[in-house]
Amino acid sequence: MSVPDVDGLVAAARDGDARALARLISLVEDVDSCAAEVSAKAARACGGAQKPYVVGITGAPGVGKSTTTAALIAHWRARGERVAVLAVDPSSPFTGGALLGDRVRMQAHATDGGVFIRSMAARGHLGGLAAPTPQVLRVLELGGFGIVLVETVGVGQVEIDIAAMADTTVVLLAPGMGDGVQAAKAGLLEVADVLVVNKADRVGADETVRDLKRMLTTAQETTADGTSDAVGWRPDVVRAVATSEGGVAEVAAAIDRHRDWLGTSGEGVRRRHARVVAEIRAVALGMLVARANLQVDGAPELVELAGLVESGELDAFSAARQLLAASG
Amino acid sequence: MSVPDVDGLVAAARDGDARALARLISLVEDVDSCAAEVSAKAARACGGAQKPYVVGITGAPGVGKSTTTAALIAHWRARGERVAVLAVDPSSPFTGGALLGDRVRMQAHATDGGVFIRSMAARGHLGGLAAPTPQVLRVLELGGFGIVLVETVGVGQVEIDIAAMADTTVVLLAPGMGDGVQAAKAGLLEVADVLVVNKADRVGADETVRDLKRMLTTAQETTADGTSDAVGWRPDVVRAVATSEGGVAEVAAAIDRHRDWLGTSGEGVRRRHARVVAEIRAVALGMLVARANLQVDGAPELVELAGLVESGELDAFSAARQLLAASG
């Protein structure tokens, strides 16, 4: 493959060339290629430019993340914002995982130059969230987007990861299964800056909203002794019916309210700093892991060591130590 | 803290002392302690002993994993099996995350000497599944359990991880949200050896079962060209109402059927070998990551480097490289 012209791609992406942007993201996703060069040149090109506001959207499969994302894009476009979507979600229509007609809802956006949509594979990386997400966010800065929306699926680690990366984290629920109590059990309330009860025209929506508000009150009382970072912020609980765009303006308003709070409270600066620290650490760890993986892959020692562990002659720690020693 | 008497604990655990077993698991979970010593001594003590059969149970929050787990324990106990449960699930009553009355259903098992229950935190580790899970499984071999049941929550990475670690992976669904199509979208069908439609007395159960069977047929046709490891195995779709123990014998029978297939097809040996390879790699990576984390934590260089990245003077890759260089 020919050596990519990173400088040319960066310049083109700055001029709004979506193909150049997509190519740069592919380059930065592949740590074995010129990811470092792309990252460095993108950082230099952006300099002190306005960073996009990062909104995370998460929730269990079936709660309507893709529909809500599409409706939010429409809302922000009407406001004149340029919007990028990063879908780290195997079930998202953006990532080609759609088995239903979700994709149809996106087609209007797909031909809009003010919207950039990109999917990322979440699997096969350490951590639920695709490892190079911070670098991809950085490349997206080249595109001059006002808002980057990161859509993730899952319950657990992925939410924690996205919350660490987003300015505002929106957690979607639906009445019935995956309701308030389940959300609390799964730790979703801890990461939510905005809570959306989607499919609010369904039976049980009132109960879900009531449960959530009650649990937020309890959580607030629990953290009033200063044990939580989020003291001072109480998530809005918004009802929505995203399929008919009902409540979407309210969701956007709740995001804006949280954004204002981040600004006035100083929490926004703190989050952005923590995010950069986490990014550097992740890249450093990725470098170590990549090195180790290269050394380990296909090593005949590994097959032999595995045999010894299987037969009980060796334990995994000793095997790992021998493996690292053998691969230098 | 005093130096633990690992030899004594290993001997006691072999004699059925649950407290000794619990203590060893705590030691093996903490990589900064004598995890390597515990792992080595547990491996030596077990030698060529019969390994417990590992069953993974997974599904979205609210589908009834804990109830099904409790019912399966009762079923296996009636059969005379000793059973260990490893709950890697923040929403599990086993891990103390229960907000409802789930815990009540477990109390009968909690006082049964043939049942060992252990929770593990899934968070804060690289990867969805708690990193030392393979080591914990190895320590559990000391307890002479016939079956180890690993309960995980989540959609995505965690399922993939548990599937890599279990002999049989049971995926739970419920009618309505989280139904067949959503499961397929989330990649759950790919990892399922047994599919359970729980809450099968609810509206929509027939449709969910039908959807699943149809999708399995499609998947089977797709993989008939040999692109899948699982060629030759077609997951059972079992209906259950775990709250009243309905269908639980059928779930256990489906697990047995898969277990037989693993034996006759040779797939079981292949899976166990792949699991040991993955375990050694994970430990090796963990050693590298632990080393890097120690070097990185509290490094004043990190704060300074983060400032440079924030202002756009430096990119994350260069910062990471400098950090690794500085920390030796």
Interface residues (C-beta under 8 A of the other chain):
Chain A: A35 A36 S39 A40 A42 A43 R44 C46 G47 G48 A49 A60 P61 G62 V63 P90 S91 G97 A98 L99 L100 A122 R123 L126 G127 G128 P134 Q135 R138 V153 G154 V155 G156 Q157 V158 I160 A174 G176 M177 G178 D179 V181 Q182 A183 A184 K185 A186 G187 R272 H273 V276 V277 E279 I280 R281 V283 A284 L285 G286 M287 L288 V289 R291 A292 N293 V296 L302 V303 L305 A306 V309 E310 S311 G312 L314 D315 A316 F317 S318 A319 A320 R321 L323 L324
Chain B: A35 A36 S39 A40 A42 A43 R44 C46 G47 G48 A49 A60 P61 G62 V63 P90 S91 G97 A98 L99 L100 A122 R123 L126 G127 G128 P134 Q135 R138 V153 G154 V155 G156 Q157 V158 I160 A174 G176 M177 G178 D179 V181 Q182 A183 A184 K185 A186 G187 R272 H273 V276 V277 E279 I280 R281 V283 A284 L285 G286 M287 L288 V289 R291 A292 N293 V296 L302 V303 L305 A306 V309 E310 S311 G312 L314 D315 A316 F317 S318 A319 A320 R321 L323 L324
